[in-house]
Amino acid sequence: MIRLDDVVRILVSVRGVVDVRLLSREMRGRILELEARLEANPSGLGFFRNEGVHEVMEREIVLALLSDTRFRHGSQASLVWAVDGVIIGEEVPNGRGLDSTASDKEFKAPGGRFVLHMDRIEKVSRTGKSCLIVKPLPFPELEGVEGVKRVVSASPSTEVDLFIRESLGWDLLDRSLGTILLGFDWCQGIEC
């Protein structure tokens, strides 16, 4: 039977993972409070919703991972920009799917990792509700580990990243470090 120590051992062996800590119920509650405060106050681009953090917090076990620049990029888009539910922009991981001949219906932002869909922008209301959404991501390093189910990861907001780093005694000034939230459920026994 796998234990939490075994999962932590797997995680610290992942390239770019510097440290792993189990989050208490109190820290999890505070993280949700901080995210809710950000979500209640729109910025210049509109509202903000970190669906990834919310989904992670629904899991039985929640871990904070401290990562450095060697950690892999996600295989799926984690950031989308929507107006009234219509996705008008989205992150494209590692530039996947983009080429130098993007149609005039798409615009590549500098850095080539975010695409604005000009044809969709033209169709949405200028007064519509704009929202930046951070999506949950899979965490393939734990997929298939016996007893570990419903694995999901998320990137926290900057405010939550700083809260986690300060609470856990992690370096606040090193910009090459960041946090990842990881959640999963235990499934041990016949029903698995």
C-alpha positions in Angstrom: 0.0 0.0 0.0 1.4 3.4 -1.0 1.8 6.1 1.6 2.1 9.8 1.4 5.9 9.6 2.0 6.1 7.4 -1.2 4.2 10.1 -3.2 6.4 12.8 -1.9 9.5 10.7 -2.8 8.1 10.4 -6.4 7.5 14.2 -6.5 10.9 15.3 -5.3 12.5 13.0 -8.0 10.7 15.1 -10.7 13.2 17.4 -12.4 12.6 21.0 -11.2 10.7 20.1 -8.0 12.7 21.6 -5.1 10.4 20.8 -2.1 7.0 19.3 -1.4 4.8 20.1 1.6 1.3 18.9 2.8 -1.1 21.8 3.3 -3.2 22.0 6.4 -6.9 22.5 6.3 -6.3 26.1 7.7 -3.9 26.9 4.9 -6.2 25.5 2.3 -9.0 27.7 3.7 -6.8 30.8 3.6 -5.8 30.1 0.0 -9.5 29.9 -1.0 -10.1 33.2 0.8 -7.3 34.9 -1.0 -8.4 33.6 -4.4 -12.0 34.7 -3.7 -10.8 38.2 -2.8 -9.0 38.4 -6.2 -12.1 37.0 -8.0 -14.4 39.6 -6.4 -12.4 42.6 -7.7 -12.1 42.9 -11.5 -8.9 44.3 -13.0 -8.4 46.1 -16.3 -8.9 42.9 -18.3 -12.0 41.9 -16.3 -12.7 39.3 -13.7 -10.3 36.5 -12.7 -11.2 32.9 -11.8 -8.7 30.3 -10.8 -10.6 27.1 -11.6 -7.5 25.1 -11.1 -7.0 26.1 -7.5 -10.7 25.5 -6.8 -10.5 22.0 -8.3 -7.3 21.1 -6.4 -8.9 22.2 -3.1 -11.7 19.7 -3.7 -9.2 16.8 -3.3 -8.6 14.8 -0.2 -4.8 15.5 -0.2 -3.4 18.9 -1.2 0.4 19.5 -1.6 2.4 22.6 -2.3 5.4 22.0 -4.6 8.2 24.5 -4.9 9.6 24.4 -8.4 12.5 26.0 -10.3 13.0 26.8 -13.9 13.9 23.2 -14.7 10.3 22.1 -14.1 8.5 21.2 -17.3 5.8 23.4 -18.9 2.2 22.1 -18.9 1.1 20.1 -21.9 -2.3 21.9 -22.0 -3.4 25.6 -22.0 -3.7 26.8 -18.4 -4.8 30.4 -19.2 -7.8 31.5 -21.3 -9.5 34.8 -21.7 -13.2 34.7 -22.3 -16.0 37.3 -22.8 -19.5 36.1 -22.0 -18.2 32.5 -22.1 -16.6 32.8 -25.6 -12.8 32.1 -25.5 -11.1 35.1 -27.3 -7.6 34.3 -26.2 -5.7 31.3 -24.9 -2.2 30.2 -23.9 -0.6 27.8 -26.4 1.9 25.6 -24.4 5.4 25.6 -26.0 4.0 27.4 -29.1 2.3 24.1 -30.1 0.0 24.6 -33.0 1.4 28.0 -33.9 3.4 28.7 -37.0 4.8 31.8 -38.6 1.9 31.9 -41.0 -0.9 32.4 -38.5 -4.1 33.5 -40.3 -5.4 37.0 -40.0 -8.1 35.5 -37.7 -5.4 35.0 -35.0 -2.8 37.3 -33.5 0.2 35.9 -31.7 1.2 38.0 -28.8 4.9 38.7 -28.2 6.6 35.5 -26.9 4.3 33.4 -29.0 2.6 31.7 -26.1 -0.8 33.4 -26.2 -3.1 33.7 -29.1 -5.9 36.2 -29.5 -8.7 35.0 -31.8 -9.6 38.1 -33.7 -12.6 36.6 -35.4 -14.1 35.8 -32.0 -13.3 39.2 -30.6 -15.2 40.8 -33.4 -18.3 38.8 -32.4 -18.5 39.5 -28.7 -20.1 42.5 -27.1 -17.7 45.2 -26.0 -19.7 45.5 -22.8 -19.7 41.7 -22.1 -18.2 40.2 -19.0 -14.5 39.6 -19.5 -12.8 36.9 -17.4 -9.2 35.5 -17.3 -9.5 31.9 -16.3 -6.7 29.7 -14.9 -7.5 26.1 -15.8 -6.5 22.9 -13.9 -3.8 20.8 -15.4 -3.0 17.1 -15.2 0.1 15.9 -13.4 1.3 12.9 -15.4 4.1 12.0 -13.0 1.4 10.7 -10.6 -0.9 9.1 -13.1 -1.0 5.4 -12.7 0.4 5.4 -9.2 -1.5 2.8 -7.2 -3.9 4.3 -4.8 -3.6 7.8 -6.2 -6.7 9.0 -8.0 -8.2 12.2 -9.5 -4.8 13.9 -9.7 -4.9 17.6 -10.7 -2.5 20.5 -10.4 -2.8 24.3 -10.6 -0.8 27.5 -10.7 -1.9 29.8 -7.9 -2.2 33.6 -8.2 0.8 35.7 -7.4 -0.7 36.7 -4.0 -1.3 33.0 -3.1 2.1 32.0 -4.3 3.7 34.5 -1.9 1.4 33.5 0.9 2.4 29.8 0.5 6.1 30.6 0.2 6.1 32.8 3.3 4.0 30.3 5.3 6.3 27.4 4.4 9.5 29.3 4.9 10.4 29.2 1.2 12.4 32.0 -0.5 10.3 35.0 -1.4 12.8 36.9 -3.5 14.1 34.2 -5.9 12.0 34.8 -9.1 13.2 31.5 -10.5 11.1 29.7 -7.9 7.3 29.2 -8.0 4.6 27.2 -6.4 2.4 24.5 -7.9 -0.7 23.2 -6.0 -1.3 19.5 -6.4 -4.4 17.6 -5.3 -5.4 14.0 -5.3 -7.7 11.4 -3.6 -6.6 8.2 -2.0 -8.2 5.1 -3.3 -7.1 2.0 -1.4 -8.9 -1.3 -1.4 -11.3 -3.2 -3.5 -13.3 -0.2 -4.9 -10.2 1.1 -6.7 
